[in-house]
Amino acid sequence: MDLIEAIQQRKSIRGFKPDPVPRNILEEIIEIATRAPSSMNTQPWELYVVGGETLKNIGRENVEKVLAGTTPGNEMGAASYQGVYRERQVALAIQLFQAMGITREDKVKRSVWLQRGYRSFDAPVAIFICYDKSLPDSAVFDLGVLAQTLALVALKYGLGTCIQSQATTYPDVVRKYTGIPENKLIYICLSLGYPDDGFAANQVVSRREPLANIVKWCGL
């Protein structure tokens, strides 16, 4: 698979096989991905690679909190989208719910679906990407570049990923089981594992806007 194919084929995976991912493969993926660029080579990322009972505990306690009505909110602040951005968000949700056979009225299935995200979609591995709170907010750009690079490199090893923030929305739970110190900001989570090709939501390919809607040509 060349780079163009990887970019075109990458999609968010929300259903994984239970098969473990060997640590040596995870190390290879991370070592390659950390060649990603960063501002003035500051390399602000710190990665916590979580699996096994530790990841199950995080997922279990996340779900307990959401079912108890504890308000979620990750350390980057709650996302609130308006206008066309909200429309795109809703369009993806409709695609996913249609694929999974979840109707708008089915509160039970909607709750079950929501809980999957808090469990990192039951992936065998979750990578929590953090950075030091002393760094400027611009550091998150570098972390985004790293997350995308991780997702692309993972494809070479037959692995799928979902870059998501839902598993980070109870940061106290994540810190409890990983030991991430308070001076590190938990930015994003990357669920990773071998895709379950029979899982309906994995067939969803999110839509992209045509260039005419997003590109302004100046002097060309």
Order of alpha helices (4+ residues) and beta strands (2+ residues): alpha-alpha-beta-alpha-alpha-alpha-beta-alpha-beta-alpha-beta-alpha
